[in-house]
């Protein structure tokens, strides 16, 4: 996928709502902008949610709210996105766009460490209650988040994990940093995991889709 083909892909298929384009453009100059998913991935995930008839979504890693806003827009009016983040700075930014997109009533924020939030959801008996979970947070905890999501997502639901190609570093044996090793280990675990149906989709930075059997 070179730059010319990527621009063609966007021009030929992207239907990004104006509020999402504005959010993406405002996020672009930030040093952490790489944490935001790409617009074609947003559109793909929204299509998945609509195709599933999803109503309950769990998100680990809110950042500036691009993916939570997009997923909320894809849900019916009685749908709900439960999103987890530990940064009040990013949440304040995200709230502004939730209001602008008129989906604030569809988004339930849990501020704090994601592992603790997921544990609380399990204690609250939210087991098997989510149709879709999106994991896009600290990569060294992907496996732990996945196991918690397996308890919270219903049979037939999907857990999507972002950045599983990690800009190609997963395929470079010379790369031995903690994040790269954690993603490699996560990918290897999922390949052997007979609790799920599996597809690693080469969109953006790699999106692993796990359908809970």
TORTI-752543 format. One record per residue: residue in one letter; x, y, z of N, C-alpha, C, O in turn. Coordinates in steps of 0.05 Angstrom, whole numbers, plus 5000, padded with zeros to 4 digits. Example, Ala and Ser with C-alpha at 12.3 -4.5 7.8 and 13.67 -1.06 7.14 Angstrom:
a526448865156524649105156526449345156528549345169;s525749555142527349795143525850015157526850235161;
end
This chain:
x501749765000500050005000501850255000502850335021;x502250364977503850614976502050854979499550824981;x503251094980501651334985499551394964497351474970;x500251344939498451394917495951204919493751294916;x496550954924494350764926492650814951490150784951;x493950904973492450974997490551204992488251205001;x491551414978489851634972487451554954485251654957;x488051364936485851264919483751124936481351154933;x484750954955482950804972481050994987478650944989;x482251204998480551405013478551534995476251575001;x479551614971477851754953475551584942473451684935;x476151324940474151144928472151024947470150914939;x472751044974471050904992470451055018468450975032;x471951255025471551375052469051555053468651725036;x467351505073464951665078465051765106463251705122;x467051915113467552005140465652235147465652445134;x464052205169462352425177464052675183466252655192;x462852905179464353155182465353185211467653285215;x463853115231464753145258467152965264468953045279;x467352735251469652565255472152675240474352665250;x471652795217473852925202475053145219477453175221;x473253315231474153535247475753435271477853545278;x474853225284476253115307478953005299480953065312;x479052865277481552755267483552975260485952955266;x482653185247484353405240485353555265487653655265;x483753585285484553725309486653555325488353665338;x486353295323488253115336490953095322492953045335;x490853125296493253075279495853215289497953085288;x495753465298498253595306499353505333501653565340;x497853355348498753265375500953065373501052905354;x502853075392505052885392504152595393505452415384;x501852545406500752275409498752195387497352005390;x498752345365496752305344496752025333494651925323;x498951885335499051605325497251415340496651195331;x496351505364494551345380491751325368490051155375;x491151505349488451515337488251315314490151295298;x486051185311485650995289485251155263484551385263;x485751015241485451145215482551155207480851005217;x481851345188479051365181477951125167475551055170;x479550985151478450745138477950515158476250355154;x479550515180479050315201476550385216474950205222;x476150635221473650725234471250635218469350535229;x471350675192469150605175468650305174466350215174;x470850155174470649865174469349765200467649585200;x470149875223469049795249466149875251464549715262;x465350105241462550185241460849995224458649925232;x461949915201460549715185460149455200457949335199;x462249365214462049125230459749145250458148955253;x459749365265457749405285454849395274453049265285;x454549535251451849535238451149255228448849165231;x453049115217452548845206451848655229450148465225;x452948695252452448525275449848595289448748435305;x448848835284446548935299447348995328445748955346;x449849075332450949115359449449345373448649545361;x449149305399447949515417449749585440449549805451;x451549405448453249445471456149405463456949195454;x457749625467460549625458462249705482461549875498;x464549565484466549625505469049715491470049585473;x470149945501472650045489474750085511474150205532;x477149985506479350025524481350215510482750135491;x481450465519483150665507481450865492480850815468;x480851095504479051295492480551495475479651565453;x482851585484484451795472482652045468481252125486;x482752165444481152405439478252345430476752535424;x477552095430474752025425473951955397471551935391;x475851925379475051875351473651605348471451595336;x474751395359473451135356470951105372468950985363;x470851225396468351205412466151365399463851275399;x466751595387464751745373463751595349461351585344;x465651485334464851335310463151095316461151045303;x463850945337462350705344459550785355457550655349;x459451005371456851095381455051175358452651125358;x456151305337454551385314453451145299451351155286;x454950915301454150675286452050515302450850325290;x451550585327449650435343446850555341446450785333;x444750385346442050495348441850695372443650705388;x439650845373439351045394439450935422440151075441;x438650685425438750565452441350405456441550255476;x443350445439445850315442447650455463447050685471;x449850325471451550435491454450355486455050115481;x456350545487459150495487460250545515459950775526;x461350345528462750385553465750415546466950225537;x466850645551469650705544471350755568470450885587;x473750655568475550665592478150815584479350765564;x478951005601481451145597482351255624480651305642;x484951305627485951415653486751705651487551825671;x486451825627487352105623484952295622483352295603;x484652455643482552655643482852865621480952965610;x485352925614485953115592484653025566483253175553;x485052775559483952675534480852645536479452695517;x479852565559476952535563475552805559473452815547;x476653015570475453285566475253355537473353475528;x477353285522477453335493475253165479473653265463;x475152905487473152725475470352815480468652795463;x469752905505467052985512466053205493463653205486;x467853385486467053605468465953495442463953595431;x467253285431466353175406463952985410462352955391;x463752855432461252695437458852875437456752805425;x459153115449456853305449456353405421454053425412;x458553465406458253575379456953365361455353445343;x457553115364456352905348453652815359452352645346;x452752925381450252865394449952565401447952445398;x452252455412452152175421452952155450453451925459;x453152375464454052365492452352175509453252045527;x449752165502447951985518448351695512447351525526;x449851635491450451355484453151265495453951035490;x454551435509457351375517457451385548456751585560;x458351165560458851145589461851145594463250955586;x462851345607465651375612466451235638465051275658;x468551085638469850975662472651075663474350995648;x473151275681475851395684477451235704476651205727;x479851145696481550995713483150785698482950775673;x484650625712486250415699484350215686482450125699;x484950135662483149965647482749695660480549595662;x484949575671484649315683482749325707481249135711;x482949535722481149565745478249615736476349505748;x477849775715475149815704473949555695471649505700;x475449395680474449145670473748955693471848805692;x475448965714474848795737472248885750470648715758;x471749145752469249245764466849165747464749085758;x467149165720464949085703464348795707461948715706;x466348635711465948345717464448315744462548155746;x465348465764464048455790461148545788459448445803;x460648745771457948845767456048655751453848725745;x457148425746455548215731454848305703452648265693;x456848435690456448505662457448285643458048325620;x457648045654458747815639457047765614454547775616;x458347705592456947625567454947835558452947765545;x455448085564453448295558454248475535452548625525;x456648465526457548645505457648495478458348255477;x456848635457456948525430459748545417460548385401;x461148755425463648825412465548955432464549115448;x468048895431470049025448472349115430473248965413;x473349355435475549465420477849525439477549695457;x480149395436482449425454484549595439485749505419;x485149835450487050015437488450175460488050415462;x489950035476491250165499494150075501495450015481;x495250055525498049975529498449685519497049505528;x500349655501500549395487501549165505500948935499;x503049235526504049015543501848885558502248665569;x499449005559497248885573495048775555492848705564;x495648755529493648655510492548385518490148335517;x494248195526493347925533491547935558489547795558;x492248095577490548115602487848245595485848145604;x487848455579485348585571483648385555481148375559;x484948235538483448035521481947835539479647775534;x483347735559482147525576479747645592477747515595;x479947895600477748025614475448065594473048025601;x476048145570473948195550472547925543470247925536;x474047705544472747445538470547385558468647235551;x470747485582468647455602466247635597464047575604;x466847875586464848085583463348075557461148175555;x464547965536463347955509461747695507462647485515;x459447715495457647485491458747285470460447365454;x457847045471458446855450457446965423455147055422;x459046945403458347065377459247355375459147465353;x460047475397461047755396463947765386465247555384;x464848005382467548045370469248215389468348415399;x471748125393473848285406475848375385476948205371;x476148635382478048735362480448865376480049025394;x482848785368485248885381486849035361487448935339;x487549285367488949465348491949435349493049335369;x493249515327496149535325497649265326499849245336;x496349055316497648795319499648735297500948525297;x500048925278502348905260504549095268506849065260;x503949295285505849465299507949585279510349565284;x506949695258508649825238510749635226512949725218;x510149375226512049175215514049075235515548895229;x514149195259516249115278515948825288517848695295;x513448735288512948455297514448255279515048035288;x514948325254516248145235519248185235520648035220;x520348375250523148435250524348315276523948415298;x525848095272526947955296528848115312529448055335;x529948335300531748505315530348685335531548795353;x527748715332526148885350525448725375523948525373;x526448815398526048655423524948835445525148755469;x523849065439522649235460520249095472519048915460;x519349195495517149065510514549055494513148855494;x513849275481511349285466511349085443509448935439;x513549075428513748895405513548605414512148445403;x515048535436514948265446512148195456511247965452;x510848385468508148325479506148275456504448095458;x506348435434504548395412505148125398503247985390;x507648065394508347805383507147575399505947385389;x507447595425506447385443503347375441502247155440;x502047605440499147605438498347475412496547305412;x499547545390498847425364499247115364497646965354;x501447025376502046735378499946595395499046375388;x499046725417497046605434494346575420493046375422;x493646785404491046775391491046565369488946435364;x493246515356493346315335492646045346491545875331;x493345985371492845725383490245725400489545515412;x488745935400486445975418483945855405482845975387;x483145625415480745485403478145595414476045475408;x478145805430475745925440474546135420472346235424;x476146185399475446405381475646325352477146135345;x474246475335474846485306476646725302476146935314;x478646715284480746915283481247015255481246875236;x481747285254482747405229484347655236483347835250;x486847665227488447905230488248055204489247975183;x486848285205486248435181488348645176488948805194;x489648645153491848835147490749115140491349215118;x489249235158488249505154489649685174490049605197;x490449925165491950105182494349965195496049865180;x494549955221496849825234496249535243497649425260;x494249425231493549145237491349135258491649235280;x489148995251486848965269486148675271485348545251;x486548565295485848275299483048255308482248385328;x481448095294478648045301478347765312479147575300;x477247755336476747495349473847465355472647615371;x472547275342469747215347469546995369470546775365;x468247065391468046875413466146655405463846705398;x467046415407465346185400463246115422461745935419;
end
